[in-house]
Amino acid sequence: MDVEKSQHDSAQAPPELHKGLNNRHIQLIALGGAIGSGLFMGSGKTIHLSGSSIILTYMVVGFFMFLMMRAIGELLLSNSSYNSFVDFTSEYLGARAGFFLGWSYWLCWVISCIGDVVVIGGYIQFWFPDLSLWIPAVCSLIFLVCVNFFSVKNFGEIEFWFAVIKVLAILVLIVVGFYMIFTGFTSPNGVEASLSHIVQQGTIFPNGAFGFIAGFQIAIFSFMGVELLGITAGETKDPEKNLPKAINSIPLRIMLFYILSLICIISITSWQFVSPEKSPFVEVFTLAGIHIAAALMNFVVLTSALSAVNSGIFSTSRMLFGLACQKDAPHVFEKLNHKKIPFSSLFFSGVGMLIGVLLLVIIPSVMQLYTLLSTLCAILILFVWGLMVCAYLSYRKKRPDLHQNSKYKMPAGIVLSYACLVFFGFALVALLFEEDTRVGMYIAPFWFIWLVIAFKYRDHIHAYFRKRFN
């Protein structure tokens, strides 16, 4: 009898993912997530809007990202059975919240990947200006989807080396940038590199308070991916040790990679010469006349976009798998292959991204399409981040015993969680200040209307899929 019961329980237990990510993978995934493609591609537009106050923008956003990650870290480590943040959101805020969060996060990464493969086409045109944008976009997407089919270690290894390239490139930019500043390098347009460009008149808030506030959109999008650690929990070895270590390193990384690199860019080029249509990381070397370095930096920002797509492919497949395990997505997405990879979820997400690349036919402008997609991502990720912080507040109210016994408590958790929610609300309002970001605000409500309908009829949707795929 006991044997039969054990076999029955085993049959009912959800499939488990392979724990193939070790400490070095987790550290570099955290690092890669904290250095998004928005920094490389979108910071030109943000500098154009905000001037040197962009430095303050990234410091503010980075501060709240760290607080949010501390909340996520404490929640994930409070229960070893959590595979992702959907699990604790469903437990503390209810099934509807988990459904909304999971599907919104899935769509967020699908849109983000579409945006990133779009800019991949733009980066390739640096070397092949006559090449159609969709060709490198489609090829890179298909390649990364295929790589992720084999094992989670493949994802970890690729992300590890992509992150290494990003880190080395930014360090080189910082070293070369400060060398140019201290030697008084003068670019072909007559600008002498100097730290004074950061504080000179008209530079800090060149477009006033509205320009400063509007700059938060790309900054928010740049940090999308920092929460990716909350997806890797189910495939991480020794999460009690590795997750806190990765989260605690976020502030130093923000100061080193975001703040210092932006200081270098503005000091070398002066903000008025930074193009909103191009990557300032490439432009800084182009303006300086160092064309080989510009080509190398273009390669780096290309790998950054590939890294973001790789992360998106991983996270969408795992999120869809988690939703299926929670009965919030059709059961077909719960299936694993012999390598314990959710292959049906991976395939479905990849097809969704591939269809989205067709937007290049409708909107051929890389920056225009990138702005629209990054705005939609910013709206969705603010919603996701907000729900996770609300889940933390519910956890503190419902399970004070778990908080008391936690070895990784969020400092001043309740007060700072409310501060995070206020900031997320402010960032959402900031999207209304610019016409090109306002369009995303008009489109986003349709997604939430669809979620309400889908949640109401999810049992019927499940029954349909069971009938078709069983």
N, C-alpha and C positions, 0 to 999 in steps of 0.2 A: 504493500500500500504506500509506504513512504517512498519507495523507488518510483512508483507511478506518479506520485505527487511531485517529486523532484523533476521528473521528465516533463510533466505538464508545465511546471513553473519555468523550466528552461525553454520550452517551446514558446511561452508567452513573453519571455524577457526580450526587450528590444536589442537589436544587433549592436555590437560594440565596435567602435573605430579602433584602429591600430595606434598604439602609443609610440609613434616613430620620431617624435620631435624631442631632441635633447637640449641641453642648456645653451649651446652656441646657436642653435636654430632659433630658440625663443628670444635670446638677446638681440639677434639681428632682425628678427621679425618685428620686435618692439621698436628697434631703431629705424628700420625701413618704414614702419607705419607712422612714425613721428616725423619722417621726412617725405611728405607726399609730393606728387607731381605738381600740385598747386603751387608749391614753392618755386619749382623750376620754370613752369610755364605761366602761371597766373600772377606771380609777384610783380611782373612788369606793369600790369594793369593796376595793381594795388598801389605801387609806388607812384604811378601817374595820378591816381586819385588822392592818395594820402601824403605824398612826399615822405619825408624822413620820419613822420609819425607812424609809419608802418612798423617801425621797430617797437613802439609802444603797443601797437595792435597785436603783434605776434606774442609779446610778453603777456598781455592780458589773456589772450586765448589760450596760450600755453599753461598759464596758471590754473585756469578752470579745467583744462584737460587733465592735468595732474590730479586735481581734486576728484574729478569723476572717476579716474582710473583707480584711485585709492578706494572709492566706494565699491567699484566693481570687484577689485581684488579681495576686499573683506567678504563680500557676498559669495564669490566663487569658492573661497577657502572655508566658508562656514559649512559647506556640505560637499563631500567628495563625489557625490553622485551627479553634480551639475556638470553638464557637458558644455554649456554655453550660457550667455546671459538671458536667453529665452526661457531657460528652465527656472531661474529664480524670479524672473518677471511674472511668469505664469503662476508660480506658487504664492507670491506676495501681492500681486495686483489682480489676479484672476485670469481665466482662460482667454477672455476677449483681449486683454492687454498683451498677453503673450502672442496671440494671433496677429494683432496689429503690428507689434514690434518686429516679429520674425519676418513677415511678408514685406514690411516697409524696409527693413535692413537688406533683404534680398534684392528688392527693386533698386535700392540705393546703390548697391555695388554693381548691378547690371548696368545702370545708367553711367556710373563712374567708369566702368570698363569701356563702354562705348565712347565716352569722352576721351579716355586715354588712348584708345586705338586710333581715334581721329587725329590726335596730336602726334602719334607715331608717324602717320602719313606726312604731317607737316615737317617733322624732323628729318625724314628720309629725303624730302624735297630739297634739303640743304645741299645734298650731294647730287640728287637726280631731279632737277627742277621741273622736268617735263613728265615725270611719272604721276599717274593718277593717284589721288589720295587713297582710294578704296583698296588698291592692290596690296600695299604693305600693311594696311589695317586688317584686312581679311587674313592674310598669310600669318601675321604674328598671332592673331587670335586663335586660329586653327592649331598652330604649333604649340601654344601654351596649354590649350585644352587637352591635346594629345599627351603632352608630358605629364599632366596631372592625373591621367587615367591609370598610371602604373603604380605609384605608391606615394604616401604622404611624405616620405623622405625626399622624393624628387622635388616636391614643392619646397620643403625646407632647405634643400641644397641650392636650388635656383634662387630662392629669396635671400639666402645667406650671401651668395656671391653678388647678386644685384645690389644688396645693401652695402657690401664692402666697396663696390665701385662708387656708389653715391657718397659714402663717407670719405673715401680717398679724394674724390673730385672736389668736394666742398673744402676739405683741409688744404688741398692745393690752391684752390681759389683764395682762401683766407691768407695763406702764406704769401702767395704771389701778390695778392691785393695789398697787404700791408707793406710789402717790399716796394710796390709802386707808389704807395702813399708816402712812405718815409724818404723815398728818393726823389719825390716831386715829379713823377712821370707825367708828361703832357701828351694827351691823345691827339690824333689828327684834327679833331674839331676845336682844338685850342683850350680844352679843359685841363687844368693841372690837378692831379690827384691830391686831395687834402681832406682831412677829417672835418675841416671847417664847413664843407658842403652840407654836413648834417644839420648844422644849426644856423646857417646863413639866412638872411631875411627872406621870407616868403617860401621857405623850404619845409618847415615843420607842418604847417596846415595850409598848403597852397590853395586848396579848394574849400577852406573853411571847415566848420564842424561837420557839415553834411558829407564832404569828401572823406573825412576821417571815418565817419560811421559806415559809409558805403564800402570802405575797404575791408570791412569784416567778412564780407561774403567769401572772397577767395581765401582769406586767412582760415576761416572755418573749414572750407573744403580742403585746404592744405593738410589739416590735422586729421581728416577722415582716414581711418586705418589705425589710429592709435589704440582704438578699442578692439583691434583684431586679436589681441591677447585673450579677450573674453570668448573667442571662438575656438582657440587652440587648446583650451583647458582639457578637453576630452582626449587629446592626442599628445599630451605633454608628460614627459617623465618627471617625477618628483615635483609636481606643481607647487607644493608648500614652500619649496626653496626657490624655484626658478621664477615663478610669477612675481613675488615681492621684489626680487632682485631687478627684474626687468622694469617694473613700474617705478621703483625708486630712482632709477637712472634717467627718467624722462626729463626732469627740470634741467639737469646739466646738459643733456643733449639739445634741448631747445635753445639754451643760451649759446652753446658752441656752434650749432649748425645753422640755426635760423638767424639769431641776432648778429653774430659776427659776420656771416656772409652778406647780410643786407647792409651792414655798416660799410663793408668793402665796396659793394656795388655802388652805393650812393656816393661814397667818397671818391671813387675813381671817375664816374661818369657825370655826377650831379643829376639830380632827379629829373630835370626838364629834358635831358637827353635820353631818358629811358623810354623805349617804345612800348606802348601798351599792347601791341600786336605780336611781340616776339618775346622769346625767353631772355631775360636780362643776363642770365649766366652765360649765354652765348654772345650776346651783344657787348658785354663788358670787354671781352677779348677782341671782338671785331673792331670796336671803336679804338681800342689800344693798338690796333694794327698787327696783332699777333694771330694770324689766320690759322696757323697749325693748332694753336691752343683753342681757337674758336671751334675748329672741327672736332677736336678731342672733347670739348665741353658739350658739343652737340651730341656726340656719342653717349656721353654720360646722361644727359637729360633724356635721351632715347631709352637707355637702360632703366632710368627711373620710371618712365611710362610703362615699360614692359614689366617692371616690378609691381607697379600698381595693378596692372591687368592680371598678373599672376596671383596676387593677393585676392583680387576680386573673384577670380575663378574658384579659388580655394574656399573663400568665405561663403559665396552663394551656394555652392554644392553642399557644404556642411550645414548651412542654415536651413536649406530645403530638406536635408536629411533629418535635422532636429525637429522641424515642423511636422514631418511625416511621423516621427516617433511619438510626437505629442498629439497625433490625430488631427493636426491643423493643416495638413497637406495630404493629397492622395497617397495611399500606401505604397504605390509603385516607386516613390522616391525614397523609400526606406531600404531598398535593396542594396546590398554590398557585393562587390566582386570578390574573387579569391584573395586579393590583396587588401581586403576590407576598405575599399574605396567606394563611396556612394556614386556608382557610375551613372545611374539614371538621372540623379539630381545634377550631376556634372554635365551630362549631355544636354539636358533641358536648359540649364543656365547658359551653356555655350551657344545653343541655337538662338536663345533670346538676345544675346549680345550680337550675334551675327546679323540677325534681322535689323537690330538697331543701327548697325553700320550703314544701312541704306539711307539713313538721314543725311549722309554726305551728298546724296543725289539731290535732296530737297534744299539743304543749306550748305552750299559749297565752301563758305567762309569758315576756316578752322576756328578762329577766335570767337566768332559769333555763335557757332554751334557749341564750342567749349563753354562759353559763358552761360548759355541756356542750360546745358546739362549739369554744370557745376552748381548752378542755382538750385535746380531740382534736388540735387544731391544734398546741398546744404540744408534745405527744408526738411528732407527726410531724415538726415542724420541728427539734426537738432531734435526732432520728434523722438528718435530712438534714444539719444542721450538723455533726454528729459524723462522718458519712461524708466530708464535704468536708475536714475537718481531717485525717482518716486518709489521704485521698488526698494531702494536702500532705506528710505524713510519709513516705509511700511515694515521692513525687516526690523528696524530699530524699535518700532512700536510693538510688534507682535512677538519678537524673539529677543528680548533683552538678555536672556541667559546666553544665547549664542554670541552676542556682542561682548558680554562680560568675559567669556572664555576665549575670545578671539586673540590670536597671536599677531594679527595684522590689522589693528583697529585704525579706522580713518580718524585723523585728528579733528576735534570739534565737528564731528560728523553731521549732526542735525543742522547747526547754524550754517556751515559751509555748503551743505546740500541745498538749502534754500537759496543761498547766494548763487549757486550754479543755475538753479531754475530761473532766477531773475535774469541772469546773464543770457541764458538761452532765449528767453523771451525778448530781450533787447536785440539780440542778433537776428531774430526772426523779423522784427520790425525794421531793422536796418536794410533788409532786402527790398523794402518799398521805396528806398531813396533814389534808386537809379532805374531808368526805363528798361534797360536790358535785363536787369534782375527781377523787375516787377512782373515780367511775363511768366516767369516760373511760379510766382505766387498765384497767378490766375489759373495755372494748369494743375497745381498740386491738389486742390480740393477734390477734383474728380477721382483721384486715387483713393482718398479716404471714403468717399461715397461708395466706391466699388468694394472696399474692405467691409463696410457695414453690410452690404448685400451678400458678399461671399461668406461672412461669418454666420449670417442668418440661415443660409442654405447650404452650409458646408456638409451636413449629413447627406443631402441629396447628391452633392458633387462626389463625395466618397463612394456612395452606392453606385454611381455611374461608372467610376473608374474601376471599381471592383468587378463590375459586370463585364467591362471591356477587357481587362488585363488579367483576370484570374482564369 
